[in-house]
Amino acid sequence: MRSLDCRGDADGFTLVELAVTLAVMAVIIVTIMPVVQIFYDESLAVQRTYNGADEALLTSEVMTRYIREMVEPAPESGTGVPVPPFTTATGCAATFYADTGNANGPQLVVAQATPCTGSHQTFVMTVTAPNPNSCPITGSTGTACTYTANAARRTVTIPNMINNTTPIFTYTLQGGSTQATPGTTCTSSDGWSCTTPSTSCAAGAGNCQLDEVIAVSINIQVDLAPGSPSGFQTLAYVIAPAYSAGAG
């Protein structure tokens, strides 16, 4: 009578082979993990750099739009002294009026970095509509724009600005001179004391520098990823800043 051999194929891994395999895999994993982490960190830094550049570009475009629409909010005084489009103009802050088509008059634009200098700044820009019947425009009995009835609308926020001492705003005046902080004194009518438009026009020669700004340079530097700064710079020209009774 024949006996049946019930033993099958006994091939497989021994404990020693399995241990060696696991040890080799552990070495490979330990070796490649730092490379993977470096790749991930670099990819994230590049993405944040692009995001920072996009943020700076968008902010510059929004600022450029409002600067082009800048306008004097009221007519000259009886002695010929103008009411400038700017109420504040420094390297880290600008407050001005913009003709955006609002039925009640020009809107108030406030753009500033806090703190003015420092390695970590927050840049915010807000826009506020004027009180009804306050601005001296057609159909209104007001004599000066006021901005207490409407909440300020935030249009731009940058929490990672790194301009530090580099001016965000630089102002080009009639005649071609540039100022980081135009003079705020208005002693006589518009116009500057240089006899002809010239790049040699001395800084500070104007009678009312806040009313003589013809362009604003915007320089925004951000750092969304430490060590990966990005930024954008542009020059925005003022189109029609003179007072108009139809401004809005």
C-alpha positions, 0 to 999 in steps of 0.5 A: 500500500503506497503512502501519501506524501502530504508535505508541500513546498516548504520554501520561505524566509528564515528569521535571519533573512527577514531580520536582514531585510528589515534592517536594510529597509530601516537603513534606506528609510533613515537615509532618504527621510532627510532628503524628502524633508529637504525637498518638502521644505524647499517646495514650501519655501518656493510656494510661499515666495510666489504667494508673497510676490502675488500678495505684493503685486495685488496690493500694488495694483489696488494702491495704484488704482486709488492713487490714479483717482486721487483728487482735491476734496474741496476748492481753494480757499479765498486766498488761493491756498489749495486743499491737497489730495493728501492729508498724510504723506510719509514713507510708511503712511499715506492718507488721501482722497480718491474719486471712485464714483461715490455719489456723496463725494471722494472716499478717504483712503488710509494706507499705513504700516505698523510699526513704521519701521521694524523687521515685522510690520503689518500693512493695512489699507482702508477706504471710507465713504463720505457722509451724505451732504458733507462734501462740496460737490454738485447737489450738496450743501456741505463745505468739507467732507466728513467720514463718520457715518460709514465704517472703514472698509478694509481692502488690503492686509499684509501681516508679513511686511519687511520694508523696515526702513525702506520707504513704502511710498516715495513721492514725485513732485512737480519739477521732478524732485522726489520726497519720502516725506513731502512738506505739509505747509501750504503758503500760497496757490498751487504750483512750485517755485521753479520757473520751468519743469526740471529735474534740477528743481530743488527739493522743498522748493514748492509752495504746497508739496502735498498738492504738487505730488504727480506720482507715487512710487510703491515698494512692498517687501514681504516674507511669508517664509523666513529667509525667502523674501519677495516684493514688488515695486511700481510707480503710480501717476496721479491722473486728474487731482484738481478739485471738481464739483462733480467728483465722487 
